[in-house]
Amino acid sequence: MYENAQTMQVGSDQICGLTRGCTLTIRPGQQTTQDSPSRPGAGGAARGHAAHSPALVLGFGNILLSDDGAGVRLIERLRSELGAEAECVDGGTLSFSLLSYIEAVDSMLIVDAAELGRPPGTVSLFEGAAMDEFLLTARRRTVHEVGLIDLLDMARLQDCLPNRRALLCIQPGRIDWCEDLSAPVAAAMPDAARQARSMLEQWRTP
């Protein structure tokens, strides 16, 4: 993953790890605060995975930073394509409140922009042990890597990390203040969505 930049100083306002669906408060010269969204049925203790629960698809990124928002943009596309076949969640720039979603499923696909050392728009899929190895390599590959590793470690500690898990990564071409994806990454969205659907279909097949 690329250089960690979850917290950025912009003039006198500080933007800190925005989470989609949370109430955000910004005051000049102060840190942002956010109220975590509640999830019905989510308790403090780990739960058993629901039988035949739809797969969870988590997309991470900041849509204000061009290709950093590729995971969120892909989630928006998959939500319209998959409907009730999967639970597509916009994870923004990560929050431990997402653990309640992970507790409830036995299949999880994470989508994010990542440094793959490949041309912009390259899509790579890492499943199971390959995903774990990719995240634990010494080189930082995404802005959200540290938070993602911590989130998965919390799931392990609570014995609710899905056995079926995968990470779909898109090589960014531009990380800068812009709400539009770069041309190569925008062009890669259909292939990324195809690979995501294929992975989910494979998990649904007995």
C-alpha positions as a Markdown table, in Angstrom:
| # | Residue | x | y | z |
|---|---|---|---|---|
| 1 | Met | 0.0 | 0.0 | 0.0 |
| 2 | Tyr | 1.2 | 3.5 | -0.6 |
| 3 | Glu | 2.5 | 6.1 | 1.9 |
| 4 | Asn | 0.2 | 6.4 | 5.0 |
| 5 | Ala | -1.8 | 9.6 | 4.7 |
| 6 | Gln | -5.0 | 9.0 | 6.7 |
| 7 | Thr | -4.7 | 12.4 | 8.5 |
| 8 | Met | -4.1 | 15.5 | 6.3 |
| 9 | Gln | -3.8 | 19.2 | 7.3 |
| 10 | Val | -5.8 | 21.4 | 5.0 |
| 11 | Gly | -5.6 | 25.1 | 5.9 |
| 12 | Ser | -6.9 | 25.3 | 9.4 |
| 13 | Asp | -9.2 | 22.3 | 9.1 |
| 14 | Gln | -8.0 | 18.8 | 9.8 |
| 15 | Ile | -9.5 | 15.8 | 8.1 |
| 16 | Cys | -9.0 | 12.6 | 10.1 |
| 17 | Gly | -9.9 | 9.1 | 8.9 |
| 18 | Leu | -13.4 | 9.9 | 7.6 |
| 19 | Thr | -15.9 | 7.1 | 7.9 |
| 20 | Arg | -18.7 | 7.0 | 5.5 |
| 21 | Gly | -22.1 | 7.2 | 7.2 |
| 22 | Cys | -20.8 | 8.9 | 10.3 |
| 23 | Thr | -21.6 | 12.4 | 11.5 |
| 24 | Leu | -18.5 | 14.6 | 10.9 |
| 25 | Thr | -17.7 | 17.8 | 12.8 |
| 26 | Ile | -15.0 | 20.1 | 11.6 |
| 27 | Arg | -13.9 | 23.2 | 13.5 |
| 28 | Pro | -11.0 | 25.5 | 12.5 |
| 29 | Gly | -7.8 | 24.5 | 14.3 |
| 30 | Gln | -9.4 | 21.4 | 15.9 |
| 31 | Gln | -9.4 | 17.7 | 15.0 |
| 32 | Thr | -12.5 | 16.2 | 13.4 |
| 33 | Thr | -14.8 | 14.1 | 15.5 |
| 34 | Gln | -17.2 | 11.5 | 14.3 |
| 35 | Asp | -20.1 | 9.5 | 15.7 |
| 36 | Ser | -19.9 | 5.9 | 14.7 |
| 37 | Pro | -23.0 | 4.4 | 13.0 |
| 38 | Ser | -24.9 | 1.8 | 14.9 |
| 39 | Arg | -25.6 | -1.6 | 13.3 |
| 40 | Pro | -28.8 | -3.4 | 14.3 |
| 41 | Gly | -28.1 | -6.5 | 16.3 |
| 42 | Ala | -24.5 | -5.7 | 16.9 |
| 43 | Gly | -23.4 | -6.5 | 20.4 |
| 44 | Gly | -20.2 | -6.2 | 22.3 |
| 45 | Ala | -19.4 | -9.9 | 22.2 |
| 46 | Ala | -18.5 | -11.9 | 19.1 |
| 47 | Arg | -21.3 | -13.7 | 17.4 |
| 48 | Gly | -21.4 | -16.8 | 15.4 |
| 49 | His | -21.6 | -16.3 | 11.6 |
| 50 | Ala | -25.2 | -16.2 | 10.4 |
| 51 | Ala | -26.1 | -19.3 | 8.4 |
| 52 | His | -26.2 | -18.6 | 4.6 |
| 53 | Ser | -25.5 | -14.9 | 5.2 |
| 54 | Pro | -24.6 | -12.9 | 2.1 |
| 55 | Ala | -21.0 | -12.1 | 1.6 |
| 56 | Leu | -19.7 | -8.8 | 2.9 |
| 57 | Val | -18.0 | -6.5 | 0.4 |
| 58 | Leu | -16.0 | -3.7 | 2.1 |
| 59 | Gly | -14.7 | -0.8 | 0.0 |
| 60 | Phe | -12.2 | 1.6 | 1.4 |
| 61 | Gly | -10.9 | 5.0 | 0.3 |
| 62 | Asn | -11.5 | 8.8 | 0.2 |
| 63 | Ile | -13.4 | 9.9 | -2.8 |
| 64 | Leu | -12.0 | 13.4 | -2.5 |
| 65 | Leu | -8.5 | 12.0 | -3.3 |
| 66 | Ser | -9.1 | 10.8 | -6.8 |
| 67 | Asp | -7.8 | 7.1 | -7.1 |
| 68 | Asp | -7.6 | 6.7 | -3.4 |
| 69 | Gly | -11.4 | 6.4 | -3.6 |
| 70 | Ala | -11.4 | 3.5 | -6.1 |
| 71 | Gly | -12.6 | 1.0 | -3.5 |
| 72 | Val | -15.6 | 3.2 | -2.6 |
| 73 | Arg | -16.4 | 3.8 | -6.3 |
| 74 | Leu | -16.3 | 0.1 | -6.9 |
| 75 | Ile | -18.6 | -0.6 | -4.0 |
| 76 | Glu | -21.1 | 1.9 | -5.5 |
| 77 | Arg | -21.0 | -0.1 | -8.7 |
| 78 | Leu | -21.3 | -3.5 | -7.1 |
| 79 | Arg | -24.2 | -2.4 | -4.9 |
| 80 | Ser | -26.3 | -1.6 | -8.0 |
| 81 | Glu | -25.2 | -4.8 | -9.8 |
| 82 | Leu | -25.5 | -7.3 | -7.0 |
| 83 | Gly | -28.5 | -6.1 | -5.0 |
| 84 | Ala | -29.2 | -8.5 | -2.1 |
| 85 | Glu | -26.6 | -11.0 | -3.3 |
| 86 | Ala | -24.0 | -9.3 | -1.1 |
| 87 | Glu | -23.8 | -6.6 | 1.6 |
| 88 | Cys | -21.8 | -3.8 | 0.1 |
| 89 | Val | -20.5 | -1.4 | 2.7 |
| 90 | Asp | -18.6 | 1.8 | 2.1 |
| 91 | Gly | -16.0 | 1.7 | 4.8 |
| 92 | Gly | -14.6 | 5.2 | 4.0 |
| 93 | Thr | -11.1 | 5.4 | 5.5 |
| 94 | Leu | -11.7 | 2.7 | 8.1 |
| 95 | Ser | -13.3 | 2.5 | 11.6 |
| 96 | Phe | -13.4 | -0.3 | 14.2 |
| 97 | Ser | -17.2 | 0.0 | 14.1 |
| 98 | Leu | -16.9 | -2.1 | 10.9 |
| 99 | Leu | -16.0 | -5.1 | 13.1 |
| 100 | Ser | -19.8 | -5.7 | 13.7 |
| 101 | Tyr | -20.2 | -6.3 | 10.0 |
| 102 | Ile | -17.3 | -8.8 | 9.9 |
| 103 | Glu | -18.7 | -10.7 | 12.9 |
| 104 | Ala | -21.9 | -11.5 | 11.0 |
| 105 | Val | -20.5 | -13.2 | 7.9 |
| 106 | Asp | -18.4 | -16.1 | 6.7 |
| 107 | Ser | -17.3 | -14.5 | 3.4 |
| 108 | Met | -15.6 | -11.1 | 3.0 |
| 109 | Leu | -14.2 | -9.3 | 0.0 |
| 110 | Ile | -12.2 | -6.1 | 0.6 |
| 111 | Val | -11.6 | -3.7 | -2.2 |
| 112 | Asp | -9.1 | -0.9 | -2.1 |
| 113 | Ala | -6.5 | 1.1 | -4.1 |
| 114 | Ala | -3.0 | -0.3 | -3.5 |
| 115 | Glu | 0.6 | 0.0 | -4.7 |
| 116 | Leu | 1.2 | -3.0 | -6.8 |
| 117 | Gly | 4.2 | -1.7 | -8.7 |
| 118 | Arg | 2.2 | -2.1 | -11.9 |
| 119 | Pro | 0.7 | 0.3 | -14.5 |
| 120 | Pro | -2.2 | 2.4 | -13.2 |
| 121 | Gly | -5.5 | 0.5 | -13.4 |
| 122 | Thr | -4.0 | -2.9 | -12.9 |
| 123 | Val | -6.4 | -5.1 | -10.9 |
| 124 | Ser | -5.0 | -7.9 | -8.6 |
| 125 | Leu | -6.9 | -10.3 | -6.4 |
| 126 | Phe | -5.4 | -12.0 | -3.3 |
| 127 | Glu | -7.3 | -14.7 | -1.6 |
| 128 | Gly | -6.9 | -16.3 | 1.8 |
| 129 | Ala | -3.3 | -16.8 | 2.9 |
| 130 | Ala | -2.1 | -14.7 | -0.1 |
| 131 | Met | -4.2 | -11.8 | 1.2 |
| 132 | Asp | -2.6 | -12.1 | 4.6 |
| 133 | Glu | 0.9 | -12.3 | 3.2 |
| 134 | Phe | 0.3 | -9.3 | 0.9 |
| 135 | Leu | -0.9 | -7.2 | 3.9 |
| 136 | Leu | 2.0 | -8.2 | 6.1 |
| 137 | Thr | 4.8 | -7.4 | 3.7 |
| 138 | Ala | 7.2 | -4.8 | 5.0 |
| 139 | Arg | 6.4 | -2.2 | 2.3 |
| 140 | Arg | 3.3 | -0.1 | 2.9 |
| 141 | Arg | 1.0 | -0.7 | 0.0 |
| 142 | Thr | -2.1 | 1.4 | 0.8 |
| 143 | Val | -3.1 | 4.4 | 2.8 |
| 144 | His | -5.4 | 2.3 | 4.8 |
| 145 | Glu | -3.1 | -0.7 | 5.4 |
| 146 | Val | -2.3 | -0.1 | 9.1 |
| 147 | Gly | -6.0 | 0.3 | 10.0 |
| 148 | Leu | -7.0 | -2.7 | 7.9 |
| 149 | Ile | -4.5 | -4.9 | 9.6 |
| 150 | Asp | -5.6 | -3.8 | 13.0 |
| 151 | Leu | -9.3 | -4.4 | 12.1 |
| 152 | Leu | -8.5 | -7.9 | 10.9 |
| 153 | Asp | -6.4 | -8.6 | 14.0 |
| 154 | Met | -9.4 | -7.6 | 16.1 |
| 155 | Ala | -11.5 | -10.0 | 14.2 |
| 156 | Arg | -9.0 | -12.8 | 14.8 |
| 157 | Leu | -8.9 | -12.0 | 18.5 |
| 158 | Gln | -12.7 | -12.3 | 18.6 |
| 159 | Asp | -12.6 | -15.5 | 16.6 |
| 160 | Cys | -14.8 | -14.0 | 13.9 |
| 161 | Leu | -12.4 | -13.6 | 10.9 |
| 162 | Pro | -14.1 | -15.1 | 7.9 |
| 163 | Asn | -12.4 | -18.2 | 6.5 |
| 164 | Arg | -13.3 | -17.1 | 3.0 |
| 165 | Arg | -11.7 | -13.7 | 2.5 |
| 166 | Ala | -10.0 | -11.9 | -0.3 |
| 167 | Leu | -8.5 | -8.5 | -1.1 |
| 168 | Leu | -9.1 | -6.9 | -4.5 |
| 169 | Cys | -6.6 | -4.2 | -5.3 |
| 170 | Ile | -6.5 | -1.5 | -7.9 |
| 171 | Gln | -3.2 | 0.3 | -8.8 |
| 172 | Pro | -3.8 | 4.0 | -8.5 |
| 173 | Gly | -2.4 | 6.5 | -11.0 |
| 174 | Arg | -3.1 | 9.7 | -9.1 |
| 175 | Ile | -3.6 | 10.5 | -5.4 |
| 176 | Asp | -4.5 | 14.2 | -5.2 |
| 177 | Trp | -7.4 | 16.5 | -4.4 |
| 178 | Cys | -9.9 | 15.5 | -7.1 |
| 179 | Glu | -13.3 | 13.8 | -7.0 |
| 180 | Asp | -12.7 | 12.1 | -10.3 |
| 181 | Leu | -10.8 | 8.8 | -10.9 |
| 182 | Ser | -7.8 | 9.0 | -13.3 |
| 183 | Ala | -8.6 | 7.7 | -16.8 |
| 184 | Pro | -6.7 | 4.3 | -16.3 |
| 185 | Val | -8.4 | 3.6 | -13.0 |
| 186 | Ala | -11.9 | 4.6 | -14.3 |
| 187 | Ala | -11.4 | 2.3 | -17.3 |
| 188 | Ala | -10.4 | -0.6 | -15.0 |
| 189 | Met | -13.7 | -0.4 | -13.0 |
| 190 | Pro | -15.6 | -2.9 | -15.2 |
| 191 | Asp | -12.9 | -5.5 | -15.0 |
| 192 | Ala | -12.6 | -5.0 | -11.2 |
| 193 | Ala | -16.3 | -5.5 | -10.8 |
| 194 | Arg | -16.2 | -8.6 | -13.0 |
| 195 | Gln | -13.4 | -10.1 | -10.8 |
| 196 | Ala | -15.3 | -9.2 | -7.7 |
| 197 | Arg | -18.5 | -10.9 | -9.0 |
| 198 | Ser | -16.6 | -14.0 | -10.0 |
| 199 | Met | -15.1 | -14.3 | -6.5 |
| 200 | Leu | -18.4 | -14.0 | -4.9 |
| 201 | Glu | -20.0 | -16.5 | -7.3 |
| 202 | Gln | -17.2 | -18.9 | -6.5 |
| 203 | Trp | -17.9 | -18.6 | -2.8 |
| 204 | Arg | -21.6 | -19.2 | -3.4 |
| 205 | Thr | -20.9 | -22.5 | -5.3 |
| 206 | Pro | -21.1 | -25.5 | -2.9 |
